[in-house]
Amino acid sequence: MSDRTQQFGVEVREEEGRVVWSFSGEWTLPRADNRRRAEYRKRLVQSLREGGEVCLEMKEVRGWDTSFLGFLAALWKTGVNEYSCTFVDEDMPAGMRKLMSLARAVPEVPAEEGVQRDSFLRQVGLGTMRVFQGIRCYHDFIGTLFLDLGRLLLGRASWRGKDFWLALQQAGPQAVPIVTLLAFLTGLIIAFIGAIQLQKLAADIFVADLVGLSMTRELAAVMTGVIMAGRTGAAYAAQIGSMRVNEEVDALQSLGISPIQFLVLPKVIALVLMMPLLTAFANVVSILGGLLVAVGVTDVTMAQFHVQIVGAVSSVDVLVGLFKSMVFGVIIALSGCYRGLRCGKDAASVGRATTSAVVTAITWIVVCDALFAVVFHILGI
């Protein structure tokens, strides 16, 4: 069965009661011919005998690569598992013998013939366990954060002031342009929609009430929170997650430095301090957008708009929005930092952590805003 005219081949013969496979030529991927290799494999398997001995000769092999190793490994597995054969590889090159021994050292994971679906009750149970596990991890994280905050107040926290001022700059001044743009457009859109409807009732002046109350109590804080969740919360998760991948967080722990003190505390405090300022700025910008529409579309003058909005919006309305923004800042910072610290050790985990941080923050912002609306209504605020 030898084929000397081809680029690779194999000859089978029997010597002293054992089967000899004599390989020749270049058994490399560029020279591969899958049809011929399949024929060789079939003939070699047919030459196997129950409990026999197979000797591998490689003297005439001029070249080989991992495709040849895969070919041999499949034959080796068939001979051992199905025929209980013994293989002699003394004639193999040292490198090939070492790679073959490594391939045989790792047992193959058996394929599941039929994957059975979990029952409904099992799925519910596993889902419930994951929920409780997540709640427990959140509690551990928040509890540790409060303990480290107490150490900070006592002057015993391990953090750098330079990191805190950098976090302030990133969460505050650098976020002003995007907050300005979206707040202005939001106020403009609300005023425009309100003006179209209120003109039908000859109540153009109440555009000021609509813009002022909706932005100061609700939308300025919510819009700023959503912007910061997508911008700063995602950045926190990506930054800490990348440090997890590069084992920088592990290095901090090995040095006796708490990652929450060193990485989380500056970010949380900076965002909580900056959120009310950004929300107050968004209030002003959105009211200017409403003023632009009211003066340009309706017959309301700037003086009338000013008088009306001062009478409609009280200090309580402004403080309610600022209080909400502080709570939203806590949510965003905790979501980003928690997801970053829980990130895996591969690059794909950083993307998943970032996405999860944004989704978690926005979801809890909306939920908390709804709860605040109910509570403030009950309290008459």
C-alpha positions as CSV (number, residue, x, y, z in Angstrom):
1,M,0.0,0.0,0.0
2,S,3.0,2.3,-0.3
3,D,2.8,5.2,-2.7
4,R,6.2,6.5,-3.4
5,T,5.1,8.8,-6.3
6,Q,2.8,10.8,-4.0
7,Q,3.9,13.5,-1.5
8,F,3.0,11.4,1.5
9,G,2.1,7.8,2.1
10,V,2.1,4.9,4.5
11,E,3.1,1.2,4.2
12,V,1.6,-1.6,6.3
13,R,3.5,-4.8,6.9
14,E,3.7,-7.5,9.5
15,E,7.0,-8.4,11.3
16,E,7.5,-10.9,14.1
17,G,3.8,-11.0,14.9
18,R,3.3,-7.3,15.1
19,V,1.9,-4.7,12.6
20,V,4.3,-2.1,11.3
21,W,3.1,1.3,10.0
22,S,5.9,2.9,8.0
23,F,5.1,6.5,7.2
24,S,6.9,8.5,4.5
25,G,6.8,11.9,2.7
26,E,5.5,15.2,4.0
27,W,2.6,14.9,6.4
28,T,1.9,18.6,6.6
29,L,-1.3,20.7,6.2
30,P,-0.3,22.3,2.9
31,R,0.3,18.8,1.4
32,A,-2.9,17.5,2.9
33,D,-5.4,15.5,0.8
34,N,-8.4,14.7,3.0
35,R,-9.7,12.0,0.7
36,R,-6.4,10.1,0.7
37,R,-5.9,10.5,4.4
38,A,-9.4,9.1,5.0
39,E,-8.5,6.1,2.8
40,Y,-5.2,5.6,4.7
41,R,-7.0,5.8,8.0
42,K,-9.6,3.2,6.9
43,R,-6.8,0.8,5.8
44,L,-4.8,1.3,8.9
45,V,-7.8,0.6,11.1
46,Q,-8.4,-2.6,9.1
47,S,-4.9,-3.7,9.9
48,L,-5.4,-3.6,13.6
49,R,-5.8,-6.9,15.5
50,E,-7.4,-7.5,18.9
51,G,-4.7,-7.2,21.5
52,G,-2.0,-6.7,18.9
53,E,1.1,-4.6,18.8
54,V,1.6,-1.7,16.4
55,C,5.0,-0.2,15.6
56,L,5.2,3.3,14.2
57,E,8.1,4.0,11.8
58,M,9.0,7.6,10.9
59,K,12.4,7.2,9.3
60,E,11.2,8.4,5.9
61,V,8.9,11.2,7.1
62,R,10.4,14.4,5.7
63,G,8.0,16.8,7.4
64,W,5.1,16.9,9.8
65,D,2.8,19.3,11.7
66,T,-0.1,19.1,14.1
67,S,-2.4,17.8,11.4
68,F,-0.3,14.6,11.3
69,L,-0.5,14.5,15.1
70,G,-4.3,14.7,15.0
71,F,-4.3,11.9,12.4
72,L,-2.1,9.7,14.6
73,A,-4.0,10.5,17.8
74,A,-7.3,9.4,16.2
75,L,-5.8,6.1,15.1
76,W,-4.1,5.6,18.5
77,K,-7.5,6.2,20.3
78,T,-9.2,3.7,18.0
79,G,-6.6,1.1,18.5
80,V,-6.5,1.4,22.3
81,N,-10.2,1.8,22.9
82,E,-11.6,-0.7,20.4
83,Y,-8.9,-3.2,19.8
84,S,-6.8,-3.0,23.1
85,C,-3.7,-2.6,21.0
86,T,-0.3,-1.6,22.2
87,F,1.6,1.1,20.3
88,V,5.4,1.4,20.0
89,D,6.6,4.9,19.3
90,E,10.4,4.6,19.8
91,D,11.0,5.5,16.2
92,M,9.1,8.8,16.6
93,P,11.0,12.1,16.7
94,A,11.4,13.4,20.3
95,G,9.2,16.4,19.7
96,M,6.4,14.3,18.2
97,R,6.6,11.8,21.0
98,K,6.3,14.5,23.6
99,L,3.3,16.1,22.0
100,M,1.6,12.8,21.6
101,S,2.1,12.0,25.3
102,L,0.6,15.4,26.2
103,A,-2.4,14.7,23.9
104,R,-3.0,11.3,25.6
105,A,-2.4,12.7,29.1
106,V,-5.6,14.9,29.0
107,P,-8.7,12.7,28.9
108,E,-11.3,13.5,26.4
109,V,-14.5,14.9,27.7
110,P,-17.3,12.5,26.7
111,A,-20.0,14.1,24.6
112,E,-23.5,14.1,26.1
113,E,-25.7,12.0,23.9
114,G,-28.9,13.6,25.0
115,V,-29.0,16.8,26.9
116,Q,-32.0,16.6,29.2
117,R,-33.7,19.8,29.9
118,D,-34.2,20.8,33.5
119,S,-37.7,20.6,34.9
120,F,-39.6,23.8,35.5
121,L,-39.3,23.5,39.3
122,R,-35.5,23.0,39.0
123,Q,-35.2,26.0,36.8
124,V,-37.2,28.1,39.3
125,G,-35.0,26.8,42.1
126,L,-31.8,27.6,40.4
127,G,-33.0,31.0,39.4
128,T,-34.0,31.7,43.0
129,M,-30.6,30.6,44.3
130,R,-28.9,32.9,41.8
131,V,-31.1,35.8,43.0
132,F,-30.3,35.2,46.6
133,Q,-26.6,34.8,45.8
134,G,-26.6,38.1,44.0
135,I,-28.4,39.8,46.9
136,R,-25.9,38.4,49.4
137,C,-23.0,39.6,47.3
138,Y,-24.6,43.1,47.1
139,H,-25.0,43.1,50.8
140,D,-21.4,42.1,51.4
141,F,-20.2,44.8,49.0
142,I,-22.4,47.6,50.5
143,G,-21.5,46.5,54.0
144,T,-17.8,46.6,53.3
145,L,-18.2,50.0,51.6
146,F,-19.9,51.5,54.7
147,L,-17.1,50.1,57.0
148,D,-14.5,51.6,54.7
149,L,-16.4,54.9,54.7
150,G,-16.2,54.9,58.5
151,R,-12.5,54.3,58.3
152,L,-12.2,57.2,55.9
153,L,-14.0,59.5,58.3
154,L,-11.6,58.4,61.0
155,G,-8.6,59.1,58.7
156,R,-7.6,55.5,58.4
157,A,-8.6,54.7,54.8
158,S,-6.0,53.7,52.2
159,W,-6.7,56.1,49.3
160,R,-5.1,58.9,47.4
161,G,-6.4,62.4,47.3
162,K,-5.1,62.7,43.7
163,D,-7.4,59.9,42.6
164,F,-10.4,61.7,44.3
165,W,-9.8,65.0,42.5
166,L,-9.4,63.2,39.2
167,A,-12.7,61.4,39.8
168,L,-14.3,64.7,40.6
169,Q,-13.1,66.2,37.3
170,Q,-14.3,63.2,35.3
171,A,-17.7,63.0,37.0
172,G,-18.2,66.8,37.0
173,P,-16.7,69.3,34.5
174,Q,-16.0,66.7,31.8
175,A,-19.7,65.7,31.9
176,V,-21.0,69.2,31.5
177,P,-21.1,69.4,27.6
178,I,-23.3,66.3,27.2
179,V,-25.5,67.2,30.1
180,T,-26.0,70.7,28.6
181,L,-26.9,69.4,25.2
182,L,-29.5,66.9,26.4
183,A,-31.0,69.1,29.1
184,F,-31.4,71.9,26.7
185,L,-33.1,69.7,24.0
186,T,-35.3,68.1,26.6
187,G,-36.6,71.4,27.9
188,L,-37.1,72.6,24.4
189,I,-39.1,69.5,23.4
190,I,-41.3,69.6,26.5
191,A,-42.0,73.3,25.9
192,F,-42.8,72.8,22.3
193,I,-45.2,69.9,22.9
194,G,-46.9,71.8,25.7
195,A,-47.2,75.0,23.7
196,I,-49.0,73.2,20.9
197,Q,-51.6,71.8,23.2
198,L,-51.9,74.9,25.5
199,Q,-52.4,77.2,22.6
200,K,-55.7,75.5,21.9
201,L,-56.9,76.6,25.3
202,A,-55.3,80.1,25.1
203,A,-53.1,79.1,28.1
204,D,-49.7,79.7,26.6
205,I,-48.3,81.1,29.8
206,F,-48.5,77.7,31.5
207,V,-45.7,76.4,29.4
208,A,-43.5,77.8,32.1
209,D,-45.2,75.7,34.7
210,L,-44.9,72.6,32.6
211,V,-41.2,73.0,31.9
212,G,-40.3,74.2,35.4
213,L,-42.1,71.6,37.4
214,S,-41.3,68.6,35.1
215,M,-37.6,69.4,34.9
216,T,-36.9,70.4,38.5
217,R,-38.8,67.6,40.2
218,E,-38.4,64.7,37.7
219,L,-36.7,64.9,34.4
220,A,-33.5,66.8,35.1
221,A,-32.5,64.3,37.8
222,V,-33.6,61.3,35.7
223,M,-32.0,62.5,32.5
224,T,-28.7,63.4,34.2
225,G,-28.8,60.0,35.9
226,V,-29.3,58.1,32.7
227,I,-26.5,60.2,31.0
228,M,-24.1,59.5,33.9
229,A,-25.0,55.8,34.0
230,G,-24.1,55.4,30.3
231,R,-21.0,57.6,30.6
232,T,-19.5,57.4,34.1
233,G,-21.0,54.2,35.4
234,A,-19.8,52.3,32.4
235,A,-16.4,53.9,32.7
236,Y,-16.2,52.7,36.3
237,A,-17.1,49.2,35.4
238,A,-14.7,49.1,32.5
239,Q,-11.8,50.6,34.4
240,I,-12.1,48.3,37.5
241,G,-12.9,45.3,35.2
242,S,-9.7,45.9,33.2
243,M,-7.8,46.0,36.5
244,R,-9.3,42.7,37.4
245,V,-8.2,41.2,34.1
246,N,-4.7,42.5,34.5
247,E,-4.6,41.2,38.1
248,E,-4.1,44.7,39.5
249,V,-6.9,44.3,42.0
250,D,-5.2,41.1,43.2
251,A,-2.0,43.0,43.5
252,L,-3.6,45.5,45.8
253,Q,-5.1,42.8,48.0
254,S,-1.7,41.1,48.2
255,L,-0.2,44.4,49.4
256,G,-2.9,44.6,52.1
257,I,-4.8,47.5,50.4
258,S,-8.6,47.2,50.3
259,P,-9.8,47.6,46.6
260,I,-13.0,49.2,47.9
261,Q,-11.0,51.9,49.8
262,F,-8.5,52.5,47.1
263,L,-10.8,52.2,44.0
264,V,-14.5,52.5,45.0
265,L,-14.6,55.2,47.7
266,P,-13.2,58.0,45.6
267,K,-15.5,57.3,42.7
268,V,-18.6,57.0,44.8
269,I,-18.0,60.2,46.8
270,A,-17.1,62.1,43.7
271,L,-20.2,61.1,41.8
272,V,-22.5,61.7,44.7
273,L,-21.1,65.2,45.1
274,M,-21.2,66.1,41.4
275,M,-24.7,64.7,40.6
276,P,-26.6,67.6,42.4
277,L,-24.5,70.2,40.7
278,L,-25.0,68.7,37.3
279,T,-28.8,68.4,38.0
280,A,-29.0,72.0,39.1
281,F,-27.1,73.0,36.0
282,A,-29.5,70.9,33.9
283,N,-32.5,72.7,35.5
284,V,-31.2,76.0,34.4
285,V,-30.3,74.9,30.9
286,S,-33.6,73.1,30.3
287,I,-35.6,76.2,31.5
288,L,-33.6,78.3,29.0
289,G,-34.7,75.8,26.3
290,G,-38.3,76.2,27.4
291,L,-38.0,79.9,27.4
292,L,-36.6,79.9,23.9
293,V,-39.7,78.0,22.6
294,A,-42.2,80.0,24.7
295,V,-40.9,83.3,23.4
296,G,-40.4,82.1,19.8
297,V,-43.6,80.1,19.3
298,T,-46.2,81.7,21.7
299,D,-47.0,85.3,22.7
300,V,-45.4,84.9,26.1
301,T,-42.6,87.4,26.8
302,M,-39.4,86.8,28.7
303,A,-40.7,88.8,31.7
304,Q,-44.0,86.9,31.8
305,F,-42.2,83.5,31.6
306,H,-39.9,84.5,34.4
307,V,-42.7,85.6,36.7
308,Q,-44.7,82.5,36.0
309,I,-41.9,80.1,36.6
310,V,-40.8,81.8,39.8
311,G,-44.4,81.4,41.1
312,A,-44.8,77.8,39.9
313,V,-41.5,76.3,41.0
314,S,-40.8,76.4,44.7
315,S,-37.6,75.6,46.6
316,V,-39.1,72.3,47.7
317,D,-39.4,71.2,44.0
318,V,-35.8,72.0,43.4
319,L,-34.6,70.3,46.6
320,V,-36.7,67.2,45.7
321,G,-34.9,66.9,42.3
322,L,-31.5,67.5,44.0
323,F,-32.2,64.8,46.6
324,K,-33.2,62.3,43.9
325,S,-30.0,63.1,42.0
326,M,-27.8,62.2,45.0
327,V,-29.6,58.9,45.3
328,F,-29.2,58.3,41.6
329,G,-25.5,59.1,42.0
330,V,-25.1,56.4,44.7
331,I,-26.9,53.9,42.4
332,I,-24.7,54.6,39.4
333,A,-21.4,54.5,41.3
334,L,-22.3,51.3,43.2
335,S,-23.5,49.6,40.1
336,G,-20.4,50.4,38.1
337,C,-17.9,49.6,40.8
338,Y,-19.7,46.4,41.9
339,R,-19.9,45.0,38.4
340,G,-16.2,45.9,37.8
341,L,-15.1,44.1,40.9
342,R,-17.2,41.1,40.0
343,C,-15.8,41.0,36.5
344,G,-14.2,37.8,35.2
345,K,-10.6,37.4,34.2
346,D,-11.1,37.5,30.4
347,A,-11.6,40.4,28.0
348,A,-15.2,39.4,27.2
349,S,-16.1,39.7,30.9
350,V,-15.2,43.5,30.8
351,G,-17.8,44.1,28.1
352,R,-20.4,42.1,30.0
353,A,-19.6,43.9,33.2
354,T,-20.0,47.3,31.5
355,T,-23.3,46.4,29.9
356,S,-24.6,45.0,33.2
357,A,-23.6,48.1,35.1
358,V,-25.4,50.4,32.7
359,V,-28.6,48.3,32.6
360,T,-28.6,47.9,36.4
361,A,-28.1,51.6,37.0
362,I,-30.8,52.7,34.6
363,T,-33.3,50.1,35.9
364,W,-32.9,51.1,39.5
365,I,-33.0,54.8,38.6
366,V,-36.4,54.4,37.1
367,V,-37.6,52.1,39.9
368,C,-36.4,54.5,42.6
369,D,-38.0,57.5,40.8
370,A,-41.3,55.7,40.8
371,L,-41.0,54.9,44.5
372,F,-40.1,58.6,45.2
373,A,-43.2,59.8,43.3
374,V,-45.4,57.6,45.5
375,V,-43.7,58.5,48.7
376,F,-43.7,62.2,48.0
377,H,-47.4,62.1,47.0
378,I,-48.3,60.3,50.3
379,L,-46.2,62.9,52.3
380,G,-47.7,65.8,50.4
381,I,-44.3,67.0,49.2
